[in-house]
């Protein structure tokens, strides 16, 4: 495994679908039955601004796919679901599809598209490939997911449930428009509670700020609940924007250490912050795997039985298996399966993307170490 600039990342997969969504499949079976009669292969245009305009004019949501042809998970997603007629028939009436191709070989992409995709990756804090980012008609992210086994039917259900969560959010926010003061704050918080906490922390800071202004004592409890996640998301944004080049990893380590020290983190919050450091030590060499092992051992030593500690223990087992395989690998880095595929191009530095399973939640497992 290689990175484009000597630094690389471990991608953390989404911890789960939106916490506020129910599990009833969506769309309804009769809708799927009515639409699957049109056997149209699903296509993914590349013009994001054009897709935004269509979504706004038609009142549809956006489904933004970050992909790379060198990512096996991306290719599997497209083959199993993303390019199937069933996917298009069920979700096409609800979403405007658009793709940001981060393939390393960009000869077939116009220069403007390459630049657009780089900017989208940085703007939305991309962590893994493939990533499906769901945005409302105003282009506000409200959900995300990476590769999920189960084929088209599973994606239709999961993406539909995320969309239903957005509808719940909007219903509460519509009531909030007619309310004032604490009551408005409670309705805004109710809407955000339909979404995944990590999505809220990363993309809905403006709404959290409005709630804080309306409810300075935080009687809703949402700002206190998400305080750490918001702070962690902010420091990660700084790392992505400032830590590049050969010195990126060292600078990122210092920034995260300063964050841990200044916030006096303890318990599971400390564990979660430490787990972010795995982004800086991908399993691209024995040295990095050994650093990752020490890190997850330290995380598990704090508490091996909470959710983050259990993830650390699982990563430890995966890292130990990777270490054994790497030690058996012939000189030159080419094992029995042949050379490793090239990784997709993306933002340089310790938080840039590479082909794997999906974006990060603070309680998720690194995909490179077997996370799902």
N, C-alpha and C positions, 0 to 999 in steps of 0.2 A: 504494500500500500504506500502510495506516495502522495505528497502534496505538491502544488505547483511552485511553492516558494520556500520549501524547507520547513514550513510549519504546516500543521494539519489539525484536523478536529476529529473528535468523536461525536457523532450525532446522537442526540437524545430523542427517543421516540415519544409520541404523544401518550400521556398517561391514560387517557380514555376519551370517550365522546362527551359531548357537553353534559355537565352534571345536572342541568335542569331539564334535559330532554327526556320524554318518556320513550318506551321501547316499542311502541306500536309501529309496524312497518308503514312507510309513506313513500310514494303515493298509495292510495287505496288500490286493491287488486283490480277493481273494474277499470280504473284509469289506465293501469299498466296494460291490461288486456286490450283496451281500445286503441292504445297508441303503438303497441308492438306490431301492429299490422303493417306499419311502414318500415320496411327493412332498409334503413338508411345508416350507413356507417358513420359513427360519430367523428366529427372533425374539430380541431382546436386551432382557430386563427391566432395570429401572433400580435395583432395591434391592440394594445391594452386601452389606449384612449378611445379607439373606435368601439371596443367592447363596453367601456364605461358609458359612452353616449347611448348605445343601444339599450343597456340595462336601465338607464335613467328614463329613457323615453317609453320603454315598454313595461316598466315597473318590475323587472326581473332582477334576481340576484346574480352576482358574478361568481363563477367557479374558476379560480385561477390555478392552473397547474404549473408547478415548477418541476422541470424534468431535465434529463440529460440522456443522450443515446448511449453513453458509456456506463450508465447505472442499470444494473440488471433488474433492480426492483422497479425502476421506471418502465422498463420494457415489459416486465411481467404484468404490471398494472394495466398498461395499454392493451396488451394481448387479452388479459382476463376480463377487463371491464371497460377501460377508458375509450377504446375505439370500437366497441360493439354496438350494433343497432339497438339492442335492448337498453343500454345506458343512455343513448341519445333519445330514444322514444320516451323513457320514463322521466328523465331529468331535463331534457331539452326545453320542454314547455315552462320550466321553472327557473332555469339558469341560462346565462350567456356564457359559453365556454371561451376561455382564452388561455394560451400557453406561453410561459416564459422558458424558452429552451436555453439551458446553461451548458450545452455540450462544449467540450474543449475544442473540437473542430467546428469552426463557425463559418467555413467557406461558403455554405449555402445560405447563410443569413445576412441580410443587409446590415451595414454598419450601424444604422439607426436602431435596428431591432436588438443588436448585440448590446448597445449602450442602454437601451430601454430595459432589457432584462437584468443587466447589472444593477441599475438603479432600483428596480422592483425588489431584487434580492436584498439590497441594503435597506430599503425603506421598510420592508415587512419583517426583517430580521430572520431570514431563511436559515434553517439549520440542517435540513436533510432533504434527500431526494428519494422518491417523489414527495412533494407536499401539495395537498389540495387545500387552498385557502378560500374560504367562503366569505363573500362581501355582500353587504346589502346594496340596494339600488343607488345609494349615496356613496358607495365604495368604502364603507366602514367594515373592517373585518369582524366577524362574529363567530367564526369557528375554523377549525383546521383538522386535518388528519393526514397520516402518511399511508404507507402501503398496509392493507389489511387483507388477509386471506379470506376466501369465501366467494370470490368472483362478483359478477355484476349484481346479483340479488343482494349481497351483503352491503355493497356500496350504496345501492339505492336506498336501503333501509337506514344506514348510518348517516348519509348525507341528508336524507329526508328528515331524520330526527334533529339534526343540527339546524336545519331550516325551520322546523317547528319551534325550536327554542328561540330563534330570532323573532318569530311571529309572537311568541309570548312576551318577549322583551318589548316589542313595538306596541302591544296592547297596553302594557303597563305605562309605557312612555306617552301614549296618547292620552291616558287619564292624567298623567303628570302635567301635560300642557295646560290643563284647566285648573290645576291646583296651585297652591302657594305654600311657601315656608316649609315647615317640617313635613306636612302632608305630601308636598311635591318631592321632597327628598326621599321619603319612604317609597313613593311610586317609582322614582328613578332607580333606587336600590333594588326594588322588586324586579324591575326589568333586567338589571345586570345580573341578578341572582339566577336567571334562566341560562346564563352563559357559563362556560368554563372559567374558573378563577384565573388561570394563566392567560387566557385570551383577554379578560377584563384588565388584568394588570398591565399587559403589554400594549393594548390598543385603545383602552377606554379611560385614559387618565383625565381627559377633559370632563367626562361625566362624573368621575370620582371627585374632581375638584369642585364641580357645581354642587354636588351633594354636601361636601365639606363646608361650602359657603352657606348653604341653606340650613345645615344642621351642624353648627360648630361643636356641639357636645357629642356628636356622633351617636345619637340615640338609635340610629339605624344599625350601627355596629359594622357596617361594611368596610369603612376605611380602616378601622382597627384590624378587622379580619384580613384585609389584603395588604396591610402596610408592608410587611416583609416582602411579599411577592412583587409589589410595585418597586421597592428599593432594589431588589435583586435584578429586576428587569432593566432598571435605569443603569446600573453598573455594567450590565452586559451590553447595553447600547453603547456606552462609552468605550468598552473594550473593542467592540466591532468597528467603531469609527476611528479609533486612534492606534490600535495595536496591529501594525502590519510590518511586513518585511522580516528580516532575519532576527530582529530584536523583539518581535511581537510577543512571543511566548513569555519572555522574561518580564516584559512590561505588564502583560496581562496578569501574571502571577502576583506581581507587586500590587496592582490595583485590587485584585480580589483579596489579598492578605490585608490591605488597608481597610477594605470594606468590612471584613470579619472583625478586625481589631476595633475600628471606630464604632461599630454597632454592638460590640461586646456580645457577639452571638454565642448561643449555647444550645444544647439539646438538638432537636431535629432541624431547627433553622441553621445551626452550624453545619450539620450534616449536609443539608441541601446546598449550602454555599460551597462546601468542600467538593461536592459532586460536580459542580459546574467546572471545577478545575480539570476534570477528565477531558473537557474540550481541548485542553492544552497538551495532552499526552496520548495521542492516538496509537493504536497498535501497529505502527509502521516499522518498529524496530524493537529489538530485545530491550534496549535501554528504556524506551517509552513504556513498554509493557511492565517492566519492573517498577517504574515510577507509578504507573496506574495501580499496580498491586499494593504498593505501600499506601497509596491514597485510600483505596477502598478498605484496606485493613484498618486504617485510622478511623474511617467513618463507622465501620462496624463496631469498633472498640467503644465508641460513644454509646451506642445502643444497637444491638444486633437484631432486636425483635420488632422494632417499629417498621413502618413501610419503607423508609429510606435505608435502614439497616439491612432489611431483607434484600433489597435491590443490590446493595453493596456486596452482600454475600454471594448473590447470583453472578454479579460481574466478576467477582474474584475467581469463581470456578471457571468462567469463560476465559478469563485472562490467563489462568494457569494452563488451560488447554491450548490456547493460542501460543503461549510461550513454548510448550513442548513441540508443537508443530513447527514453529519457527526454528527451534534448535535442530530439528531434523532436516530442515530445508537445505539443499545443496548451495554451495557458494554461488553468488550471482543473483540470488533472490528468486529463482524460478523453480517452483516445486513440481510435483507430479502433474498438477493441473495446468501447467503452462504459465506464461507471464500474467501478472495481474493486469486488469483493465485500467486504462487511464481514468483519472477522476475528472469530473466536470469542472470547468472553469467557474470561478466565482470570486467574491471579495477575498482579497488576500489577508492572511493573518490567522490567529488562532480560533476565530469564530466563523470562518467562512464555510460554505457548504461542501459536501462531497456526497457521492452516491450512497444512499442508504434508505432508511425507513421513514423518516419524518421529523418534524420540528420538536422543539423541546418543551417539556413541562418540568417544573422544578422537582417533581416527584417521579420522574420517569427514568427508564433505564437506557443507557447508551446502546444504540442499535449495533454498533460495531462489536459490542460484547454480548450480543444476543438479545438485546432489548426489543420489545414489540409494542 
